[in-house]
Amino acid sequence: MNFNTSANDVISVSSLNRMARDLLESGLPPMWIGGEISNLTLAASGHAYFSLKDGGAQIRCVMFRHKLSLLPFRLAEGMQVELKGLVTLYEARGDFQINVDTMRSAGLGRLYEAFEKLKVKLNAEGLFEQARKRALPAHPRAIGIVTSPAPRHCAMSSPPWRGACQASRSSSTRHRYRGKARPGKLPRPSSKLRPDRKWTC
């Protein structure tokens, strides 16, 4: 790149830093870079300043408020991330840095990121609104359990007594289910107690 200078020209620090910035931004396209967040500072302005590091090096990064607000997670010290941004130079201080455009959690964090994005989507659809929620009954007539295909059916029944010793009695109650479950219909539970056992509270 021609900067219209000769070997004997004297340039200012500002000119040098501007030339270096232009070289970096034109020579290195925006790219994905992985590493660990350290020295994180969340400024009052809403911008995030941090270092991205690995076992051998580190680089300063900045993520401005309007980009930071789009992330589905909060930045934290020690977080493993993959970010995409423009490699540049902050002229005022001569700092080599990355201006971050977007970021995602690395490794298993991608599952959490997808979960958070789903929460944002469902929340935007109003599915978490308080008006949609129903109060739980004080004494439910039935309780359903969603479980794996094995066992394919599951039902629960309560013991026929009430009182302070209910929990201790429940542990000794055996519930049997008569008949085989048919699709769409759960077996009727029955409770049997040992008639020779005395209960004390």
Summary of the structure (lengths in Angstrom):
residues: 201
radius of gyration: 31.5
end to end distance: 90.3
largest distance: 108.5
contacts: 402
relative contact order: 0.10
helix: 21%
strand: 28%
